[in-house]
Amino acid sequence: MQVEILTPDRPLYSGNADVVSLPGINGNFQILENHAPIIANLGKGSLTIKSGSDTQTFEINSGLVEVLKNKVVVLV
């Protein structure tokens, strides 16, 4: 699935992922390929993107995630 992490200043990440782990305001959750459409608020914590054996982690304070048609857009 395609993942984009955007800030008001610039894009932080754009690429493909197998799993995206996010800090929701009510607890952590994961997004896998073919996830149902969702919009959720994010809280403070670690946002992790796993693609094969590669893992990238970003620390965020808050944000919003939208999942639609195998595309994940995170606004932080």
MOSULBEL-V615395 format. One record per run of one state. SS is the DSSP state (helix for helix, strand for strand, loop for the rest). FROM is the first residue (numbers start at 1). LEN is the number of residues. Records with the same first field share a line. If there is no record, write none. Layout:
# MOSULBEL-V615395
SS->FROM-LEN, FROM-LEN
This chain:
# MOSULBEL-V615395
loop->1-1, 7-4, 17-2, 25-2, 33-5, 43-2, 52-2, 61-2, 69-2, 76-1
strand->2-5, 11-6, 19-6, 27-6, 38-5, 45-7, 54-7, 63-6, 71-5
